[in-house]
Amino acid sequence: MKISVIIPVFNTEKYLSRCIDSILNQGFDDFELLLIDDGSTDGSGAICDTYAARDSRVQVFHKENSGASSARNLGLDNAVGDWVTFVDSDDYVLDDFLSYSIEEDADLCVQNWKYANGEVKEWYEPRIVKNKDCQLFLKENVHTDMFRTAWCSFFRRKILIDNGIRFDSRFKLGEDTLFVVDYYRFVKSIQIMGGSCYIYNRQENWDNKYSLSFCEAIGYLDAFMDRYDLLPFESIKLLGFMFTFFKMRIDMGTPHVGLKWVVSKPVLRYKKKQLPYRGMKFRAKYYLSKLVSVFVND
């Protein structure tokens, strides 16, 4: 069982060696490490080349800068492992990250993770979830950080290939959620591994880095809803998180943006999903917003 570890790299020379070393120091040895240099302008590309020159498990691909999604897709195009996992170049993993035994019939394997300061973000006990229980489990947990992100998870490459699952390079934020939502359509068995071996090094300027225009946020949410509608389960918790999160990325102080948000196509789609769970006052607001959208959007 070979594992492909894909790391998109862009201007992270401060953290990159720690990240790469944490992979190469694994007790498990049957893996390949694909470093995708996404047009770095610092010393990151040279660091990648140095590791490739001294370790045959490391492959480096240099490309023009076009975002993490494009970099990960290049990694997927060149991966040969039975399983694929992603690590961000400013994060790192503990020595047992690749050592856990993967069940033969698992479609997805997920580890707990923690911040670099030691705080455990999610905690799930080791278990196997299958068939109908699998969809119920995803319904109840897909809104959590562990199941919205591509890192700390292991994906069966055959499922990715057979279903053409790739990262959507149109978006700079939330692209990993689109990826995993696409993947969950085909998951019939989930293995929760023990431990918290993925270390997330969240940067201090994270919120400022990912501000969005109104059109960017609405375009993403429309794409998200298209994928969500294909899932074999409903998760109002996931919808609520995604729409709240992307609303917070927009400057709502601009004139008319608040109204445009309320009557936008993806928000109305989200509100419609809520109707069975809400009272008459909410329903009245929904139908009023739908009526106003005809004038605002046309």
Steps between C-alpha positions, in 0.01 A plus 500: 500500500673813374407851617547815294562811711432821307628835628418823312780749563489878467739735680523303823879470535470582872303179568571275200798299627313415821205381293706286261714353779187396688393291198841349429543401867193274497532146629287384207716497187278407204412850387587759239523871575389736225608862554315739269679835485226742396724776363666589832705823498696426819735207562227235514568359153870454575418326829275255313777425248752437779278234659428333165872476424570305818186284545353286220155508661472872425380638167487873423281675245550870427213696345377855450302636791130419467391403850495205737223319311697496178807381690312218668349395167848475348591278792195282439590472132840355594414295810529121481406399857194299600420781742548876478540748782570875501721702733529881492859619478482714817357209702674180607420148621615274781705185442199265498294695244538229233538202734137420584367186336231578241202264484469313171145616425534861621422776249617785723740511794510802730730597784440747778714812488623771730642851492875556523446620861372151591126574511303209354242635259285191449492177692342185362562157648641241256216320323374364169172637360335318211204509260191683634683587821766664284255745342343572839845564644585744221166675541578564866870585463567642154480858632802449729851610403616140474254417225497833312872498420722289276792472738513239781302265271599213271310458173485186290660598168281262299188688614662830398596365156177314426285804582724778368522671838734799497540833679311791346774749408251787456492557876770607747301424815292195591622298203584206724139489623378471140750216451390298802129558433555356151680204657235429766250403230695177454597417859350184649749439779695741723788412728575738786862451599643547847719785611539859379798488266425797273626831641325809364708817509237769454650837410415817695379692192270222379174702511648798316652274234165361392267794453275458194299716266125450491523332157776265616301386804174455307679314218652261750175437687319430174764237415476362853120464479528317167723242667300490822182411309671182376575370849292201620432678831396843632707702745344828607799546733740495205285743303475735795874498557590557134260789445594669829870456427483650151272780606767601752757524220303775321493870582131541579543875554486569128162644391248239383733203571282384789191494280685333213617231745148427630354460150797329333443163336714285736357666814146437378595138428633473854188657650282258305688211661413649839125531436401157641673588828377858547175678595256717308691825564811357337296365207342839445842666487621236256215554254536877531873474426425277202258762366750784551772296325305523174548877501854511642655227288321565171 
